[in-house]
Amino acid sequence: MKALAAFSTCVTVALLASVIVMPGIAGGWFFGKQLTAKDYDSLREAMVNDQIVARGIHNKGVLQAMRQIPRHLFVPEDRRASAYEDRPLPIGYDQTISQPYIVAYMTELLQPEGSGTVLEVGTGSGYQAAVLSRLYRKVYTIEIIAGLAESAKVRLRDLGFSNVEVRTGDGYAGWPDKAPFDAIMVTAAAGHIPQPLVSQLKAKGRMVIPVGSPSMIQHIILVEKDEKGNTTTKSLLPVRFVPLTGGRQ
């Protein structure tokens, strides 16, 4: 079986026993209203409390980042009123920004400590990179779709995320020139765990990656490397991602 050679932004829907509906948007409170900065602040706070904290995310840095970062500025303008809903949203090129809970869940798994470097494979609109930027000294992020990579680069720069470096390219091979990384996050499903990414992970580092066939349920896999370079894997939350794009099969 040949290796999948590229990653793009994922569509993720956590298979949870219950779905928490976001008050305000789903209930139609803001239907037909031009949202203000204060409205977005309220929606963002409700997103964190009702979708993320309520589901067991407790890392203070992750929660603070998601409370501060304006998620609505990472989606198309005509989708901004839905930016804080409990679901992924389209961002163009048949790609999406992931469900808020999935962003928080995968970020918490990395156990960020406010320092070090992290590699993200699958930049998308740049939202996940923005969250990571509040938790790491430097974020390197790769996106295979040139249009998404360029728009994310401009957006992150304009919003002041100066510690994020965006590159257009095939993420399967990682970013050797910047390796090794304290953490790696892959935001698209792979048929297996790519060895180049494992090799670029530092001792005592962590990688989070969804693994499985695109036609079936995948699982988020936590990869941990010990001080001797040995790795262990743990299968966690079931998710569903769109198929990977481009590259070798």
Secondary structure, 3 states (H helix, E strand, C coil): CCCCCCCCCCCCCCCCCCCCCCCCCCCCCCCCCCCCHHHHHHHHHHHHHHHHHHHCCCCHHHHHHHHHCCHHHHCCHHHHHHCCCCCCEEEECCEEECCHHHHHHHHHHCCCCCCCEEEEECCCCCHHHHHHHCCCCEEEEEECCHHHHHHHHHHHHHCCCCCEEEEECCHHHCCHHHCCEEEEEECCCECCCCHHHHHCEEEEEEEEEEECCCCCCEEEEEEEECCCCCEEEEEEEEECCCCCCCCCC
